[in-house]
Structure formats: C-alpha cells, structure tokens
C-alpha cells in the first residue's frame, strides 16, 4: 500500500501540532518587508505589526514560486520515495501559488492538486478534513480521497473581520474611500470567500467585541456548519474577553469541538492585528 502525504501552503495556517500529528507538509509563502524577502513562518508575526507601527508601511506578500514547489515536492519524495502527494492549495483566485504548483507538478508523477478556493482557516478546514479521512481510512485510494476532498471544497465557509482597514486597504481589498468611511463610522467589514474570491459582504458597526459576536451568530444562522468541528481564527491582539465570549456562544449553539487558529504572517499582513474569523464545513448542501 502506497503512502499518501498531504501538503499545503503556509497561508492555510494549519496549527503546527496538527501538521505534525497528520504529517501535513507545508511550503512557505513570502513576506516582503523593508526590501527583505522572508519565508512565511521564519519571523514572528509581531514583527510585522512592529514594523508598521515604526514605519507606517505595510509589508507585501508573494506566492510560492514554481522552483520552490519543485524543491518542496522533491524533498517529500526523497523522504518517502514511493508516496503519493495530494496538494491542497491556496485559492487560485487570490494568488498565483496554485498555478505555480501546477507548473512544478509537471516534473513529477503521482501528484494530485486540489484548488481549495479558500485561505487561512477555510483552507485549513479542508486540509484537516482530508487528514481525518486518511486517519480513518488509511488504505483509501488516492483518487477516492481526492474525490472526497473536492466534494467538500465548496462546503468550507470562511468569514472574518479584519483587525485593521489600513492593512485591508493596502492589500487592495477595499478602496481608500471605503476605508475612510469605515474608520469615521466605526464600521467593520465582513470578508467572505465567494467562489474563491475575497469579498466584502456584511458590515458591522461598533467595537470588535460586539461585531465578532454578531458575525458568529449571523454565520451560524446562515450556514448549517458540521457540529463536529468549528474553527476560530484570530490575529495577534484580539482581546481575550472576545475569545471567551465567542467560545460561549459557539457552545450554546452545540459546538463543543472548537479549535483556535492563529493567523500566520501571510494572512496577518492582509488582516492586521486583532482580527477575528470563523471557518467550518457546511452540511446538507449536496
């Protein structure tokens, strides 16, 4: 029986302990700061925010390139020569990373590529779903595993409130005028993944404490999320009281298995400090 190994990008924000538990291989994306190129995960996220406070400049990000993917896949093969690789990638609608993986995979056999059409916790939810299937069915055929994962790709639901409109604006997600109005009116936009694209949908007025709880209630009302697992995503700076409150609300709604995911450098560069998000797999749509 040939071993199947799952891989993804750092922009999935898969927690390190779970990546280790399921042997999920993670390739870093890039953060460009002060003219220096850093591999995502090689520097503390706090450094990104400290840099912004010091310079008022927001770092940029770039995708994993095709050469890096070739080295990444080759290393996996060196360590497990007879393995089959199933790569679950960052949405192709917001990054060239997936296309670069496609280019790199042409040099190899037995690599399956899945465009998750999602990012951060929404992507992590898909990767971890695949890992749990593998854990339960270690002898599953690769084609069948890929089929199962592709089936739940459109069911992964991600919504988040960024911690800073400045960071969102710099990433090209909202216009200057929208950012100014939002700051003046204390409006916090909800960002969701729609067909793989990041889109501003709802808007919440007031403090993050009220907005985060309202987002969670709206999310649970709109989507029939599998109660087996719910993911909360946060960027550094989110108040602990907010975390406690959304935990309480989730448990009141029947969610006992809640996993907090800290946004890494790639995602934090776009969301800013103190952001909050929710991800899960929707039931009953297919």
C-alpha positions, 0 to 999 in steps of 0.5 A, a space after each residue: 500500500 502506497 503512502 499518501 502525504 498531504 501538503 499545503 501552503 503556509 497561508 492555510 495556517 494549519 496549527 503546527 501540532 496538527 501538521 505534525 500529528 497528520 504529517 501535513 507538509 507545508 511550503 512557505 509563502 513570502 513576506 516582503 518587508 523593508 526590501 527583505 524577502 522572508 519565508 512565511 513562518 521564519 519571523 514572528 508575526 509581531 514583527 510585522 505589526 512592529 514594523 508598521 507601527 515604526 514605519 507606517 508601511 505595510 509589508 507585501 506578500 508573494 506566492 510560492 514560486 514554481 522552483 520552490 514547489 519543485 524543491 518542496 515536492 522533491 524533498 517529500 519524495 526523497 523522504 518517502 520515495 514511493 508516496 503519493 502527494 495530494 496538494 491542497 492549495 491556496 485559492 487560485 483566485 487570490 494568488 498565483 501559488 496554485 498555478 505555480 504548483 501546477 507548473 512544478 507538478 509537471 516534473 513529477 508523477 503521482 501528484 494530485 492538486 486540489 484548488 481549495 478556493 479558500 485561505 487561512 482557516 477555510 483552507 485549513 478546514 479542508 486540509 484537516 478534513 482530508 487528514 481525518 479521512 486518511 486517519 480513518 481510512 488509511 488504505 483509501 485510494 488516492 483518487 477516492 480521497 481526492 474525490 472526497 476532498 473536492 466534494 467538500 471544497 465548496 462546503 468550507 465557509 470562511 468569514 472574518 473581520 479584519 483587525 485593521 482597514 489600513 492593512 485591508 486597504 493596502 492589500 487592495 481589498 477595499 478602496 481608500 474611500 471605503 476605508 475612510 468611511 469605515 474608520 469615521 463610522 466605526 464600521 467593520 467589514 465582513 470578508 467572505 470567500 465567494 467562489 474563491 474570491 475575497 469579498 466584502 459582504 456584511 458590515 458591522 458597526 461598533 467595537 470588535 467585541 460586539 461585531 465578532 459576536 454578531 458575525 458568529 451568530 449571523 454565520 451560524 444562522 446562515 450556514 448549517 456548519 458540521 457540529 463536529 468541528 468549528 474553527 476560530 481564527 484570530 490575529 495577534 491582539 484580539 482581546 481575550 474577553 472576545 475569545 471567551 465570549 465567542 467560545 460561549 456562544 459557539 457552545 450554546 449553539 452545540 459546538 463543543 469541538 472548537 479549535 483556535 487558529 492563529 493567523 500566520 504572517 501571510 494572512 496577518 499582513 492582509 488582516 492586521 492585528 486583532 482580527 477575528 474569523 470563523 471557518 467550518 464545513 457546511 452540511 446538507 448542501 449536496 
